[in-house]
Amino acid sequence: LPESGVPQLVQPMIWDYAADIDVEGKVQLIEKYHRCGFSKVWFASAFKGATGVNQSLTLIGHHLRNQLEWLQVASRSPADALAGIALTGWQRYDHFSVLCELLPVAIPSLAVCLQALKNGGYSEKVKENVEKLLGMSNLEIDTFMR
């Protein structure tokens, strides 16, 4: 790869939507990319649409844990290795599938994920901020919102 010149032309994106990603494995992958000459990598997480083809509602806790795992990867990675994170919101698994987790039901998840990434974690203060921003009285993380 270094001789090909590709590392100077592109930045790899590492995708993982799981709530329990292999943090150490991702760090090792980033280090391997770095040794190959890639100066930056991107992460891709999800705030909705990555938990089941027929999912109707968004389980915020799953997506929040995914963001927190990516924050761990970022904190253990070489300095300045991360270019950014693409916070995806899938609405179908393929072009032949029905839509899942439409945006309106996922807005609380989007807000929680963005605030967790912005603040470097999740706390009661972050929860209160999301509730205030969305005009909600009780944000539910580990159950489906009503």
C-alpha positions in Angstrom: 0.0 0.0 0.0 2.6 2.6 0.8 4.3 2.2 -2.6 0.9 2.5 -4.4 0.3 6.0 -3.3 -3.3 5.1 -2.2 -2.8 6.3 1.4 -2.2 9.8 0.2 -5.4 9.8 -1.8 -8.0 8.3 0.5 -9.0 8.0 4.1 -10.5 4.7 5.3 -13.8 4.5 7.1 -14.3 1.8 9.8 -18.0 0.9 10.2 -19.4 -0.8 13.2 -22.9 -0.3 14.7 -22.7 -2.8 17.5 -23.3 -1.9 21.2 -20.2 -3.9 22.2 -17.6 -3.3 19.5 -14.2 -4.8 19.8 -12.4 -1.7 21.0 -8.9 -3.2 21.1 -9.4 -4.8 17.7 -10.4 -1.4 16.2 -7.4 0.3 17.8 -5.1 -2.3 16.3 -6.8 -1.8 12.9 -6.2 2.0 13.1 -2.6 1.4 14.1 -2.2 -0.9 11.1 -3.7 1.7 8.7 -1.3 4.3 10.2 1.7 2.0 9.6 0.5 1.6 6.0 0.7 5.4 5.5 -2.9 6.5 6.0 -2.7 9.7 8.0 -6.4 9.7 9.0 -9.3 7.3 9.5 -13.0 7.9 9.9 -15.4 6.0 12.1 -19.0 5.2 11.2 -21.6 4.7 13.9 -25.4 4.7 13.8 -28.2 6.5 15.7 -30.9 4.4 14.1 -31.7 1.7 11.7 -29.0 -0.9 12.4 -30.7 -3.2 14.8 -33.2 -5.1 12.7 -34.8 -5.1 9.3 -38.3 -4.8 10.7 -37.5 -2.5 13.7 -40.2 0.2 14.1 -38.9 2.0 17.1 -35.4 3.1 18.1 -33.8 1.7 21.2 -31.6 4.7 22.2 -29.5 2.7 24.7 -28.1 0.5 21.9 -27.0 3.4 19.8 -25.7 5.4 22.8 -23.5 2.4 23.8 -22.2 2.3 20.2 -21.1 6.0 20.4 -19.5 5.4 23.8 -17.5 2.5 22.4 -16.3 4.6 19.5 -15.2 7.3 22.0 -13.1 4.6 23.7 -11.6 3.7 20.4 -10.8 7.3 19.7 -9.2 7.8 23.2 -6.9 4.7 22.7 -5.9 5.5 19.1 -2.8 7.3 18.0 -3.0 11.1 18.4 -4.6 12.9 15.5 -5.5 9.6 13.8 -9.3 10.3 13.7 -10.6 12.5 10.9 -14.2 12.4 12.1 -17.2 10.2 12.7 -20.1 9.6 10.3 -23.2 9.2 12.4 -25.5 7.2 10.1 -29.2 6.7 10.2 -30.3 3.8 8.0 -33.9 3.5 7.0 -33.8 0.2 5.1 -31.5 -2.7 4.9 -31.6 -3.0 1.1 -33.7 -1.6 -1.7 -36.1 -4.5 -1.5 -36.9 -4.1 2.2 -39.6 -1.9 3.8 -38.6 1.2 5.6 -37.6 0.8 9.3 -37.2 3.3 12.1 -38.4 6.4 10.4 -36.7 9.6 11.4 -39.4 11.1 13.6 -39.2 8.2 16.1 -35.4 8.3 16.1 -34.9 12.0 16.8 -34.4 11.4 20.5 -31.7 8.9 19.7 -30.0 11.3 17.3 -30.0 14.0 20.0 -28.6 11.7 22.6 -25.9 10.4 20.3 -24.9 13.8 19.1 -24.7 15.2 22.7 -22.7 12.1 23.9 -20.2 12.6 21.0 -20.0 16.4 21.6 -19.5 16.0 25.4 -17.2 13.0 25.2 -19.6 10.7 27.1 -23.1 10.5 28.7 -24.1 11.8 32.0 -27.2 13.1 33.9 -26.3 16.5 32.7 -26.3 15.4 29.0 -29.6 13.6 29.6 -31.1 16.8 31.1 -29.7 18.8 28.1 -31.4 16.5 25.6 -34.7 16.6 27.5 -34.5 20.4 27.5 -33.6 20.6 23.8 -36.5 18.3 22.8 -39.0 19.5 25.3 -39.3 16.1 27.0 -39.9 15.4 30.6 -38.4 11.9 30.8 -36.0 10.6 28.3 -36.0 6.8 28.3 -32.7 5.2 27.3 -33.2 1.4 27.8 -36.8 1.1 26.9 -38.7 2.1 23.7 -39.8 5.7 23.9 -43.6 6.4 24.0 
